[in-house]
Each structure stands twice: as C-alpha cells, then as structure tokens.
Amino acid sequence: MINWFLRRKTANIDSLPLALAEIQQADKVLFSLFTRYGDTIIDLVVIQEFIKQYPDKEYLVLCPRQMTPYVNELLPDIENIALNKRNIFDMFKVNNKLKKWRPDIGFNPWSNGLDSCYFLTYCKHYQCYKDFLRPDIINHYEVVRNYLLLPIQKWNINQLTLKNSYKSVLICPQSTDKDRSIPVEQINALVSSLKNSYKSEQIIIAAMDKSYFLNDCESFFFCKSASSSQQFIDLVKQSDLVITADSGPLHISLAFNKDTQAYFYSTEPEIVIKSTSNLDIILN
C-alpha cells in the first residue's frame, strides 16, 4: 500500500536542477536520507560543510531509525526525525510536520528510493537525486558536494604514520560487498601482528557475520537498530586505532578523526575517501 502511494505521488513530480540563488535565498532546507550506511555517513559529512557555508538557515533531516545516532553525533544542533515508511503513523507524523514547516529546498543525496524523493515534494524547489546527472567516475564525497552546489575540491590525502603502540584496536573487516571485505584468513594474521607489534591490550572485531569473529578477540555484532548504531559509535570513540575494509565504518572512523588503516581490494581510494583525510591505506 505504501509503495503504491509513493509511486502515485511521485509519478509526475517537477524535479529540476536547483540554481545557486535558490539555495542562497532559502530559509528552510530539508535533507531526506534513505540510503546505504556508508553513503549516509558521506552525506552527513558533506552536509556539515553545507551548514557551515549557510549557517543561518533552518534545517531538518529525515532518516531511518538506525541512522539517527549518526545524525545526532555529526549534526548535533539539527532537528532530526526518524521514521519507517512502512509505519503509517510515522508517515502521518512526517507529512504533518512538512506541511506546517514548508521547506524551501530539499535534497536526498545518494538516495534513489521513492520514499526519499516523495518527501522532497513538500519543498518549493528540489531535484531528486535520481534525476541528478553525474559522471560515472567521481569521488563519492564530491558527488554530494556537486549535488549541493558546493565548490569542488581537488582530491588529496595525508598518509598517516602509525604510532608505535595502540592499546585498543577496533577491526571492521566486513563490507556488504564481499569483494571489499578483509578475508577471514587475513584477519588471523592481522591480529597476530597487532599483538606482537603494538602489544595491543584490547582487540575488538565488529561485523554482521559471526564467521569473522575470533576466540581470542572481543566481538561486536552489528544489528540494524538505533541502539546498535549508538553502541558502535561509542566503540569507535573509545578505540585508539580503527582497521577497516572499504565500508561504512571507514567513513565514520574518519569523521571522528580516529587513526585509521583502510584495506582496499576492488575499489580505488581516490573514488571513496574524502579529500584531506588522514589515514594509512593498504592496497591489495
């Protein structure tokens, strides 16, 4: 029923490219973020830049419940409403809010679903991300910056020199794309190296698949819930070093300015990593 409603409401929408003047003159800005975990973190980091550029506007973020802790952490002063499009009460609440609030412009970066696009129809001006033309090969952060009409940056990163010792290490080996995940057999060698080289007192492996867990390491099991997201944020904050595959935890670790070692197997770092990032890249 909800999907039928969304298809009907978005069948003939007027989704046109925004002019810079429309953004500059807007008072109220809506961000509708219903996309993958890593892409949502990328969105939030670039939205930080957008808000810094336009600090005097009112902002509202819509997102799934499991992403609320990340929104609250990275955009602490911005109103955020969490919802499930399949929950009719959530939909009524958000619809009423948007009717009263009357946003001037709306964006849904990296969100191709009908739900995120539908909420933009309450804005005076908007272009759904699915209608946004972008090059096939472009840095993921620059895609969002381009969509939000922010100045383009030349990609450049700083090579992190790892410290001699890390007491608490968090390993996030898994990506939803198996080709990007750190192989299980490599994790065993990695843990041995950490114990021998860094004398690490605490090593935690965080994953959605329990096959990545080792008996001699602590483990954190990812769930799609707000409480699990908050627990993971706390885990990243208390870690001295985060070792991760090309996945969502890579972006949250960099967003929190943690010492980060990233393993790349099937993607190019310049496509994935934000310019000016400070990390150690391992190419396989």
C-alpha positions in Angstrom: 0.0 0.0 0.0 2.7 2.5 1.0 4.8 1.7 -2.2 1.7 2.2 -4.3 1.1 5.6 -2.6 4.7 6.7 -3.1 4.6 5.7 -6.8 1.4 7.6 -7.3 2.7 10.7 -5.6 6.0 10.8 -7.4 4.7 9.8 -10.9 4.6 13.4 -12.3 6.8 15.4 -10.0 8.7 18.6 -11.2 12.3 17.6 -10.3 14.6 20.3 -11.7 18.2 21.3 -11.1 18.5 23.9 -8.4 20.1 27.3 -9.0 22.7 28.6 -6.6 20.5 31.7 -6.0 17.6 29.4 -4.8 19.9 27.8 -2.3 21.3 31.1 -1.1 17.8 32.7 -0.7 16.2 29.7 1.0 15.4 29.9 4.7 14.4 26.2 5.3 16.4 23.2 4.0 15.2 19.6 4.0 17.6 16.6 3.8 15.9 13.2 3.1 18.5 10.5 3.7 17.4 7.0 3.0 20.4 5.1 1.5 23.1 2.7 2.5 25.1 3.1 5.7 28.3 4.3 4.2 26.6 6.7 1.8 24.6 8.2 4.7 27.8 8.9 6.6 29.3 10.5 3.4 26.1 12.6 3.2 26.3 13.8 6.8 30.0 14.8 6.4 29.2 16.9 3.4 26.1 18.3 5.0 28.4 19.6 7.8 30.2 21.6 5.1 26.9 22.9 3.7 25.7 24.1 7.1 29.0 25.8 7.7 28.6 27.6 4.4 24.9 28.5 5.2 24.8 28.7 9.0 21.7 31.0 9.2 19.2 28.6 7.7 16.8 26.2 9.4 17.5 22.5 8.7 15.6 19.2 9.0 16.9 15.7 8.4 14.7 12.7 7.8 16.3 9.2 8.1 15.7 5.6 9.2 15.8 5.0 13.0 19.1 3.1 12.8 20.9 6.1 11.4 19.6 8.6 14.0 22.6 8.2 16.3 24.9 9.2 13.5 22.8 12.2 12.6 22.8 13.3 16.2 26.5 12.8 16.5 27.6 14.6 13.3 24.8 17.2 13.2 24.1 17.7 16.9 22.2 21.0 16.5 20.0 20.0 13.7 16.4 18.7 14.0 16.1 15.1 13.0 13.1 12.9 12.5 13.4 9.1 12.3 10.8 7.1 10.5 9.9 3.8 8.9 8.0 4.4 5.6 6.0 1.2 6.3 4.7 2.6 9.6 1.6 4.6 8.7 1.8 6.6 12.0 5.4 7.6 11.1 4.2 8.8 7.7 1.4 10.8 9.1 3.7 12.5 11.6 6.3 13.4 9.0 3.6 14.6 6.5 2.0 16.9 9.1 5.4 18.2 10.0 6.4 19.1 6.4 3.0 20.6 5.7 3.4 23.0 8.6 7.2 23.6 8.2 7.0 24.3 4.4 10.7 23.8 3.4 12.1 26.0 0.7 14.5 23.5 -0.9 15.2 19.8 -0.5 18.0 17.3 -1.2 18.2 13.5 -1.0 21.9 12.7 -1.8 22.7 9.0 -2.7 19.0 8.2 -2.0 17.3 6.7 -5.1 14.2 5.4 -3.4 10.7 6.7 -3.9 10.4 7.5 -0.2 13.2 10.0 0.0 12.0 11.6 -3.2 8.4 11.8 -2.0 9.4 13.9 1.0 11.1 16.4 -1.3 7.8 17.2 -3.0 6.9 19.2 0.1 9.7 21.7 -0.9 9.2 24.7 -3.1 12.4 23.8 -5.1 14.1 20.4 -5.3 15.9 18.0 -7.6 15.6 14.3 -6.7 19.0 12.6 -6.6 17.8 10.0 -9.1 17.4 12.9 -11.7 20.8 14.4 -10.9 23.3 13.8 -13.7 26.8 12.9 -12.5 30.0 11.5 -14.1 30.4 7.7 -13.9 33.8 8.1 -12.1 33.9 10.7 -9.4 34.8 10.8 -5.7 31.7 9.8 -3.6 32.1 12.9 -1.4 32.4 15.2 -4.5 29.2 13.7 -5.9 27.3 15.1 -2.9 29.2 18.4 -3.0 28.3 18.7 -6.7 24.7 17.9 -6.0 24.6 20.5 -3.2 26.3 23.1 -5.4 29.3 23.3 -3.1 32.8 24.2 -4.5 34.7 21.3 -6.0 37.8 20.1 -4.2 40.9 18.5 -5.7 41.4 15.1 -4.1 44.4 14.8 -1.8 45.0 12.8 1.4 47.7 12.7 4.1 49.5 9.5 4.7 49.1 8.6 8.4 52.2 7.4 10.2 51.0 4.8 12.7 52.1 5.1 16.3 54.4 2.6 18.0 51.6 1.4 20.3 47.9 1.1 20.3 46.1 -0.2 23.4 42.6 -0.5 21.9 42.1 -1.6 18.3 38.8 -2.0 16.5 38.7 -4.2 13.4 35.8 -3.8 11.0 36.5 -6.4 8.2 33.2 -6.7 6.6 31.5 -4.8 3.7 28.1 -5.6 2.2 30.2 -6.1 -1.0 32.2 -9.3 -0.3 34.9 -8.2 -2.8 35.7 -5.3 -0.5 35.8 -7.3 2.8 39.0 -8.3 4.5 39.3 -12.1 4.1 39.0 -14.1 7.3 42.4 -15.7 6.9 44.0 -12.3 6.7 42.3 -11.2 9.9 44.2 -14.0 11.8 47.5 -12.7 10.6 46.4 -9.1 11.3 45.5 -9.9 14.9 48.9 -11.7 15.5 50.7 -8.7 14.1 48.8 -6.3 16.3 49.6 -8.4 19.4 53.3 -8.7 18.6 54.0 -5.2 17.1 51.7 -3.0 19.1 51.2 -5.0 22.2 47.5 -4.2 21.9 45.6 -5.0 25.1 42.2 -4.9 23.6 41.2 -6.1 20.1 37.6 -6.0 19.1 36.2 -7.3 15.8 32.9 -5.7 14.7 30.9 -7.5 12.0 27.4 -8.5 10.8 28.7 -12.0 10.1 29.9 -14.0 13.1 32.3 -16.0 10.9 34.7 -13.1 11.2 34.9 -13.4 15.0 38.0 -15.0 16.7 38.1 -16.8 20.0 41.0 -14.7 21.3 39.3 -11.3 20.4 36.3 -9.5 21.7 33.4 -9.2 19.3 30.7 -6.7 18.4 27.7 -7.9 16.4 26.2 -5.3 14.1 22.4 -5.0 14.1 20.1 -2.7 12.2 18.8 -0.7 15.1 19.4 2.7 16.7 20.8 1.1 19.9 23.3 -1.0 17.9 24.4 2.2 16.0 24.9 4.1 19.2 26.9 1.2 20.7 29.1 1.2 17.6 29.7 5.0 17.8 30.8 4.5 21.4 33.1 1.7 20.4 34.8 3.8 17.7 35.2 6.7 20.1 37.0 4.6 22.7 39.3 2.9 20.2 42.8 4.2 19.5 43.1 2.6 16.0 40.4 1.5 13.6 41.3 -1.0 10.9 38.6 -1.3 8.3 37.6 -2.5 4.9 36.1 -0.2 2.3 32.8 0.1 4.1 30.7 2.3 6.3 33.0 2.1 9.4 35.8 3.6 7.3 33.8 6.8 6.9 32.6 7.0 10.5 36.2 6.5 11.7 37.5 9.3 9.5 34.5 11.5 10.5 35.6 11.1 14.2 39.3 11.8 13.3 40.4 8.4 14.5 43.7 6.8 13.5 42.5 4.7 10.6 44.0 1.9 8.5 41.9 1.1 5.4 42.2 -2.1 3.3 41.3 -1.7 -0.4 40.7 -4.7 -2.7 38.4 -3.8 -5.6 38.0 0.0 -5.4 40.3 2.9 -5.8 40.8 5.1 -2.7 40.5 8.3 -4.6 36.9 7.3 -5.5 35.9 6.6 -1.9 37.9 8.7 0.5 37.2 12.3 1.3 39.9 14.8 0.3 42.2 16.0 3.2 41.6 12.7 5.1 44.5 11.4 7.2 44.9 7.6 7.1 47.0 4.6 6.3 46.0 2.9 3.0 46.7 -0.8 2.4 46.3 -1.8 -1.3 45.8 -5.5 -2.0 
